Amino acid sequence: MAALVAGIHVLILTDSKDVDDRGKPGHDEWTGRIMNYWLVKSEPSVWSWEQQVAKGAKGEAWTGVRNFTARQNLVNMKKGDKAFFYHSNEGKEIVGIAEIIKEAYPDPTDKTGKFVCVDIKADKPLKTPVTMAAIKAEKKLADMALVKYSRLSVQPVTAEEWKLVCKMGGI
């Protein structure tokens, strides 16, 4: 929650139980910033984690999303949010963590003008990729969007899901 105090915006942090619901932010334990967590999918034959890493700090536009729910998730992303990078079809595993470095803007690959993209950069690889099979086997992740809405290319991740998947990935 933000408040205006003496002309200055003040961020008021709430108890984590109030912000860990799906679609609501969690806390960045290092900065105290309220942030959202996401998962983005790519077929490694089209765009791989290695290609994302090669882009370095300048990152790359996450273009080509043509689903309205996924589009709304892109719109909801904020600079500094984190996203799991998931290899779909080949591998079916979370391989790394990306950071949102530019918020939603018109997707230059969309001729209709209806869709947006964000810029992301690779943050760090998971020490151990977390497979879809491992996620499905973990009862605490049964409600994760990746399990329930497996075809959605941009998904929210709760703070609890984020922490558990990071632990499973050795981070």
C-alpha positions in Angstrom: 0.0 0.0 0.0 1.3 3.5 -0.8 0.4 6.6 1.1 1.1 10.3 0.4 2.8 11.9 3.4 3.9 15.5 3.2 4.1 15.3 -0.5 6.3 12.1 -0.4 5.0 8.7 -1.4 5.6 6.2 1.4 5.5 2.5 0.9 3.7 0.7 3.7 4.7 -3.0 4.0 2.1 -5.4 5.2 2.4 -8.7 6.8 3.4 -11.4 4.3 0.2 -13.4 4.9 -1.7 -10.4 3.3 0.4 -10.4 0.1 1.1 -14.0 -0.8 -2.2 -14.7 -2.5 -2.0 -15.6 -6.2 -1.7 -12.4 -8.3 -0.6 -10.4 -5.3 3.0 -9.4 -4.5 5.5 -10.8 -2.1 8.3 -9.1 -0.4 11.9 -8.9 -1.7 13.7 -10.0 1.4 16.8 -7.9 0.5 15.2 -4.5 -0.3 11.8 -4.8 1.4 10.2 -3.8 -2.0 6.9 -5.4 -2.7 7.3 -7.4 -5.9 5.5 -9.8 -8.1 6.8 -13.1 -9.2 6.2 -14.6 -12.7 6.9 -17.5 -15.0 7.7 -17.0 -18.7 7.8 -19.9 -21.1 9.8 -20.3 -24.3 10.6 -23.3 -26.5 14.4 -23.6 -26.4 14.6 -24.2 -30.1 13.0 -20.7 -30.5 14.5 -18.8 -27.6 16.6 -20.5 -25.0 18.0 -19.6 -21.6 21.5 -19.6 -23.1 20.3 -17.0 -25.7 18.8 -14.9 -22.9 22.0 -15.1 -20.9 24.0 -14.0 -24.0 22.0 -10.7 -24.2 23.6 -9.7 -20.9 22.4 -6.6 -18.9 20.6 -5.1 -21.9 18.2 -8.0 -22.0 15.7 -8.7 -24.7 12.1 -7.8 -25.5 9.7 -10.7 -24.6 7.6 -10.5 -27.7 5.1 -12.7 -29.5 2.6 -13.2 -26.7 -0.8 -13.5 -28.3 -3.1 -14.6 -25.4 -5.1 -11.9 -23.6 -4.6 -13.4 -20.1 -0.8 -13.6 -20.7 -1.0 -10.0 -22.1 -2.6 -8.8 -18.9 0.1 -10.6 -16.9 2.7 -8.7 -19.0 0.9 -5.4 -18.2 1.0 -6.2 -14.5 4.8 -6.8 -14.5 6.9 -4.1 -12.9 10.5 -3.2 -13.3 12.5 -5.3 -10.8 10.0 -8.2 -10.7 11.5 -11.7 -11.1 10.4 -14.4 -13.4 11.2 -18.1 -13.7 12.4 -18.9 -17.2 10.7 -22.2 -18.3 11.7 -24.3 -21.3 8.5 -25.6 -22.8 8.1 -28.6 -25.1 11.8 -29.6 -25.0 13.0 -30.1 -21.4 9.8 -28.9 -19.7 11.8 -27.4 -16.8 12.5 -24.1 -15.0 16.1 -23.4 -15.8 16.7 -19.8 -14.6 15.5 -16.6 -13.1 15.0 -13.5 -15.2 14.4 -9.9 -14.1 11.9 -7.5 -15.6 14.0 -4.5 -16.8 11.4 -2.5 -18.8 7.6 -2.5 -18.2 5.0 -3.2 -20.8 5.1 -1.3 -24.1 3.5 -2.1 -27.5 4.9 -5.3 -29.0 6.7 -4.3 -32.2 5.9 -7.8 -33.7 2.1 -7.3 -33.3 0.5 -5.7 -36.4 -2.9 -5.4 -34.6 -1.6 -3.1 -31.8 -3.4 -5.2 -29.2 -0.5 -6.8 -27.5 2.5 -5.7 -25.4 5.9 -6.9 -24.5 8.4 -6.3 -21.6 12.1 -6.4 -21.6 13.8 -9.1 -19.4 17.4 -10.0 -18.6 18.8 -13.2 -17.3 19.5 -12.9 -13.5 20.8 -16.4 -12.6 20.5 -20.0 -13.5 19.0 -22.5 -11.2 21.7 -24.8 -9.8 19.4 -27.7 -10.6 16.6 -27.3 -13.3 13.2 -28.0 -11.8 11.2 -30.2 -14.1 7.4 -30.2 -14.6 7.4 -33.7 -13.2 9.0 -32.5 -10.0 6.6 -29.6 -9.7 3.6 -31.9 -10.2 5.0 -34.3 -7.6 5.2 -31.5 -5.0 1.8 -31.3 -3.3 2.4 -27.7 -2.2 2.6 -26.7 -5.8 -0.7 -28.4 -6.9 -2.4 -25.0 -7.4 0.6 -23.4 -9.2 -0.5 -21.8 -12.5 2.1 -23.9 -14.3 0.2 -27.1 -13.2 -3.4 -25.8 -13.6 -3.0 -23.6 -16.7 -0.1 -25.3 -18.4 -0.6 -23.6 -21.8 -0.5 -20.1 -20.5 2.8 -18.5 -21.6 3.1 -15.8 -18.9 1.9 -16.7 -15.5 1.8 -15.3 -11.9 3.7 -17.2 -9.2 2.9 -16.7 -5.5 5.7 -15.9 -3.1 5.3 -19.3 -1.4 5.6 -21.1 -4.8 8.6 -18.9 -5.6 10.4 -19.8 -2.4 9.7 -23.5 -2.8 10.7 -23.7 -6.5 13.9 -21.8 -5.7 14.7 -24.3 -2.9 14.0 -27.2 -5.3 16.4 -25.5 -7.8 19.2 -25.1 -5.3 18.9 -21.4 -4.7 
